[in-house]
Amino acid sequence: YDVTTLDLSRWISRRENPTDAPVIALSKGCRNLVNVNLAACWKYWNNITDAAITALAAYCPKISKINLDNCNDITDAAIATLAAGCPTITEVNLSDSRKVTDAAITALLTGCPALAVIEASYNYKVTDAAFEALATGGVGGKLTKIALTQTSIRDVGVTAIATACRQLTSISLHETAVTDVAITALVRGCRSLLHIELGATGITDGGITELATGCCQLKSIDLMRTGVTDAGVCSLATNCRQLSSIDLEETRITDGAVMALVTGCLELEHIDLSASDITDASLMALANGCPKLKEVCLYPDADEDFHQMSVTDAAVEALRTSHGGIKVSA
């Protein structure tokens, strides 16, 4: 059959617990597959194993994009077979696939020279060692997006990525152990960065200032639960005029940071100020500025006491009705 897309990600019926058999059969009958999506709810998809991936690798060499998010019975061996059988893979998602380790990442980096996107978040078995292959040169040069949220990646791994992946435009390092050292490496090697997630990391104002001055084209940044203060945010506001999204949840930023963003970032569409130290002055500034603003998060956690923030209902309402109606989560 001349089928190019296979999407079984919605097959999560309680009555139909998928197994390898249908995937193997489809692999044999649809040898022109290009896009494969097997991402699924862990509760109902536990029966997809290496056998299904091995079949795809054997019969479908044209696969370019494959999503294996939450496929918890797939191992490194299957991914290595996939990389060998489908060398034209450009995008792969292995997030939350708990049996996958560094070996799988290395196999993809060395076996798929066109690889542009790799997502391996929510897996603490992924460490710096996964990216050691980048040091040999000749691999990883086409990577534009890497997602490593909640992994064991550290500064060493990010430095290897920054050195080899000069075309990188997006990287997620949320809830990892990276520090300003990683930021320095990214600024030196990845000057085209547009999107970066650094929430719950060890970065400081120093790292953010370096990032702001070295990657002025940034469009989105996540800084939630970091030690960043007004100084770091003001650097972003001054240098990154194209910034459209910033997450400052649970930081100690004040009205000064918001005022700087309102003045410097006219492209701003989304800002999260939940559990920060802002007052009504910030809300009124946002209401009267930022012409493209669409969403402001002030208090998304229902378990928190909204009155811990020094903002009034009147200011929230004024913000909500500004610019033709802004979505305010409070």
Secondary structure, 3 states (H helix, E strand, C coil): CCCCEEECCCCCCCCCCCCHHHHHHHHHHCCCCCEEECCCCCCCCCCCEHHHHHHHHHHCCCCCEEECCCCCECCHHHHHHHHHHCCCCCEEECCCCCCCCHHHHHHHHHHCCCCCEEECCCEEEEEHHHHHHHHHCCCCCCCCEEECCCEECCHHHHHHHHHHCCCCCEEECCCCCCCHHHHHHHHHHCCCCCEEECCCCCCCHHHHHHHHHHCCCCCEEECCCCCCCHHHHHHHHHHCCCCCEEECCCCCCCHHHHHHHHHHCCCCCEEECCCCCCEHHHHHHHHHCCCCCCEEECCCCCCCCHHHCECCHHHHHHHHHHHHCCEEEC
